[in-house]
Amino acid sequence: MKSLFEAIAIAVLITVPLAAFAQSNQPLTRAEVRADLARLEKAGYNPHDWMNYPANIQAAEARVAAEDASKASGYGSSTSGSSQAGQ
């Protein structure tokens, strides 16, 4: 059940940016494709790892989408910590 939820979440994260990008009428330039590939490689994607291809690129795309979402929200990434108030 957990893997089904993760698969649905990854599919949603991937399709939302693709659906938004599908609205443009201009094709991608070579520089844009190279920039996208560089972002995916920075997020952990290895284009030479064919054994883990679908999971590898989907995980990297999810990381890039999460990074973009955190930049758009203005709040940044979550932190784990504690605080005390009172006496």
C-alpha positions as CSV (number, residue, x, y, z in Angstrom):
1,M,0.0,0.0,0.0
2,K,2.9,2.3,0.8
3,S,4.6,1.7,-2.5
4,L,1.3,2.4,-4.3
5,F,1.0,5.7,-2.5
6,E,4.6,6.6,-3.4
7,A,4.1,5.7,-7.0
8,I,1.0,7.9,-7.2
9,A,2.8,10.8,-5.5
10,I,5.7,10.5,-8.0
11,A,3.4,10.3,-10.9
12,V,1.5,13.4,-9.8
13,L,4.8,15.3,-9.2
14,I,6.0,14.4,-12.7
15,T,2.8,15.1,-14.6
16,V,1.9,18.4,-13.1
17,P,5.1,20.2,-14.5
18,L,4.7,18.4,-17.8
19,A,1.1,19.4,-18.1
20,A,2.0,23.0,-17.4
21,F,4.9,22.9,-19.8
22,A,2.7,21.4,-22.6
23,Q,0.9,24.7,-22.9
24,S,3.9,26.4,-24.6
25,N,4.0,26.4,-28.4
26,Q,7.8,26.5,-28.8
27,P,10.0,23.5,-28.8
28,L,12.9,23.1,-26.3
29,T,16.2,24.5,-27.3
30,R,19.4,22.5,-27.0
31,A,20.5,24.7,-24.1
32,E,17.3,24.1,-22.2
33,V,17.6,20.3,-22.6
34,R,21.2,20.4,-21.4
35,A,20.2,22.6,-18.4
36,D,17.4,20.2,-17.5
37,L,19.8,17.3,-17.7
38,A,22.4,19.1,-15.5
39,R,19.7,19.8,-12.9
40,L,18.6,16.1,-12.9
41,E,22.3,15.0,-12.6
42,K,22.8,17.4,-9.7
43,A,19.7,15.8,-8.1
44,G,21.2,12.4,-8.3
45,Y,20.3,11.1,-11.8
46,N,22.9,9.0,-13.5
47,P,22.2,8.7,-17.2
48,H,24.5,5.7,-17.5
49,D,22.6,3.6,-15.0
50,W,20.3,1.7,-17.2
51,M,19.5,-1.0,-14.7
52,N,17.6,1.5,-12.5
53,Y,16.3,3.8,-15.3
54,P,12.7,4.6,-14.5
55,A,13.1,4.8,-10.7
56,N,16.4,6.7,-11.0
57,I,15.0,9.6,-13.2
58,Q,11.7,9.7,-11.4
59,A,13.4,10.1,-8.0
60,A,15.6,12.9,-9.4
61,E,12.6,14.6,-11.0
62,A,10.8,14.4,-7.7
63,R,13.7,16.1,-6.0
64,V,13.9,18.8,-8.6
65,A,10.1,19.4,-8.3
66,A,10.4,19.6,-4.5
67,E,13.2,22.0,-4.8
68,D,11.2,24.2,-7.2
69,A,8.2,24.0,-4.9
70,S,10.2,25.1,-1.9
71,K,11.6,28.0,-3.9
72,A,8.2,29.1,-5.0
73,S,6.6,28.9,-1.6
74,G,9.2,31.3,-0.1
75,Y,9.5,29.3,3.1
76,G,12.4,27.0,2.2
77,S,13.0,23.5,3.3
78,S,11.7,22.2,6.6
79,T,14.0,21.9,9.6
80,S,13.9,19.6,12.4
81,G,14.6,21.1,15.8
82,S,13.1,22.0,19.1
83,S,12.5,25.1,21.1
84,Q,11.4,25.9,24.6
85,A,9.3,28.7,25.9
86,G,8.4,29.7,29.4
87,Q,10.4,29.9,32.6
